[in-house]
């Protein structure tokens, strides 16, 4: 797609040389703003859970399904949502997803009981699953050249900032108002984003050929990912020996195998081989899954340390995590400009090395550690590393995929992030609870395990991108 055609798709037919900057900025605002809202939704209610449980008279187990209901719907529907964008058009599906988030947030925020609240959270997750991959696909379709680099940089920044910002904003809204505000805040923001998206992106999608949705494969994929996420969430709550941890994980493996067999016979497979065919893209997906496992576990278990050992409250913990997001922001928006000449793969590897160094610093934590010496330097180093690595990972996956599979590739990317995050929470629970020790005694082991996962991510990247046969495979892919 030429730059002229990209400009026409955003500004409604204005040639590139005459296109004003405003539509580009508005398009980027709509897509990135929606992603930020979706990222917030994953964590914004977490710090409000004690207040929410007290208000609705819920047990800890019942309250845990408020974040988990969102996560299950979001993770389970990502692949199907990505395919919807490819079949129906990314702009319309993107707007429908944001609209569903707005309606679901209103329902959940006004919920009189747990049942209505959970319904709202599940619908929120479904809306996020629909809007997330299609927004990401639009970045790859609508933007090109230097604008695409800047767009991915901003997108990657808000992806990294979302979790920590959600905890801070959730704490502030709960403190100022009550837990319902952390859900209702989506309503005015979502309506504004819809208005901006309609103005900047329009309702007319890029040309899409008539193709089947592939409902049997889509249902298999949805159930398989949902079972996997449920099993991992259950493992993080009840351990790996629990029956309802093992059953859904086993079912997920069986369903994935059935999906692969049925997909090979389908006229339009849900996961086309072309999506996995590129060696550099496959390595990026595996590396991103491991990176997500480390980062999600790092944020959750570090907050446990901040609250359980350093005795910070929920709002203080969110603010204590903020330097990670600020360092990520500086890396993506400033540092990336100075290393833009370096290849994407080299930048990704360098970022992984920096993250590994930051996680290794956290293995020194214990009962006598302080925030300024034990935590803050690692937060800054990890934030810089993520800022350097995340843009190349996203770009390698999305810009090398066939254009007709942009939506399902974006869904696969976000599925890797979701499943990787759930895997990290569940796997790092083992050292977090081993031997009956407390948080102060076990936290260093948690980050030692996280170091091993980061080393594995680095090994995967080096093997797939620079190992034997990598250059020949890349040349064949370009041919």
C-alpha positions, 0 to 999 in steps of 0.5 A: 500500500502506497503512502498516497493510498494510506493518506486517502484511507484516513482523510477521506480521499485527500491526497498525501501532499494535501492531507492535513495533520489533523486526521492523522492525529485524530486517527491515532488518538482514537486507536491508541485512546481505545487501547489505553481504555481497554488496558485500564479495564483489566486492572482498574477494579483490582484496588477497588475490590475490598470496597466492592466486596464490602458493598455487595457482601461478597466473599474473597472468592466471589470478588475475584471473579470481577477481574477474572470474568473480564480476563476470561472473555477477553482472552477467549474471544481474541482470535474470533474477534481478529477474524471478524475484523478480517471478514467484516472490516476493521473500522466497523468492528472496532467501533462496535467493540468500543460501543459494547465496552461503553454499554457493558461499563454502564451495566456493571457500574450500576449493578445491584448485585454480583450477577449483574456485575459479572455479566457487565464485566464479561461483556466488557471483556468481550468488547475489549476483545473485539476492539483490541485486535481490530485497533491494532490491525488498523495501525498496521493498515492505516499508517506507513513509514515513519508515521507507522513507527510513531504509531507503534511507539505510542501504542506500545507505550500505552500498552505498557502503561495500562496496568500500572495506570489502572491501579493508580486511577482505580485507587484515585477514583475509589478514594474520591467516589466509590468502586462504581466510578472505576467502571462508569468512567468508561462511558464518557471516555468511550463515547468521546472515542467513538466520535473521534474514530468516526470523524478520523477513520470513517465508517467505510472499510478497506476492500474485503473479499467475501469469505466465510467466518469459519464458525466451527474453527472460531468456536473451537479456538474460543473454547480452547483459549478460554479453557487455557486462561481459566486453568491458569487463573485457577492455578494462580488461585488454588495451585497446580494440583487442583482438579479444576486447574488440571481439567480445563488445561487438559481440555485446552490441549485436546481442543487445540489439537482438534482445532489444528486438525479441523483447520487444515481441512477448512477452506478458510482456516482460523489460523492460516499457516501463512501467519506462522510460516515466517520464522521471525514472526514465530520467534517474536510471538514466542518471545512476546508470550514469555515477556508477557509472563514475566511482566505480568508476574513482575507487576502483580507479585511486586505489588504484593511485596510493596503492600505486604512487606513495605506496608504501602496502601493500594494508592501508594503501591500504584504510585510506587509502580509509576516509575516503570511506566515513566521509564517506558514512556521515555524509552518509546518516545525519546530513546527509540528515535536515537536507535531507529537506525538499528534493526528491529531484531537487534533492538528487541534483543537489546531490550530483553537483555536490559529487562533481564538485568532489571529483573535480576536486580529484584532477586536481591529483595528481602525483609530489610530491602528499601524501595529507593535501593531495592525496587526503584532502580529495577523499575526504571531499568525494566521500563527502559528495556520494555520500551526498547523491546516492545515496539520491535516485537509488535512491528515484526509480528504485524508488519510481516503478516499477510495483509488479508490476515492482519486481524487474526494476526493482531488477535494472535498477538494479543492472545499471546500477551493474555495467555502469557500473562496468565501463565506468568501469574500461575507459574510464579505462584510456585516460588511465591508460596513454596515452603510456607514462607512469607512474602519477604522470604520468597520474593527473591525466588519469584524473581529468580524464576522470572530471570529464567523465563527472561533468559528463555525469551532471549534464547528463543529470539537469538535462535529464531532470528540469528540461529542456523538457517535464519538468514536463508529463511528470511530471504525466502520469506522476502522472495 
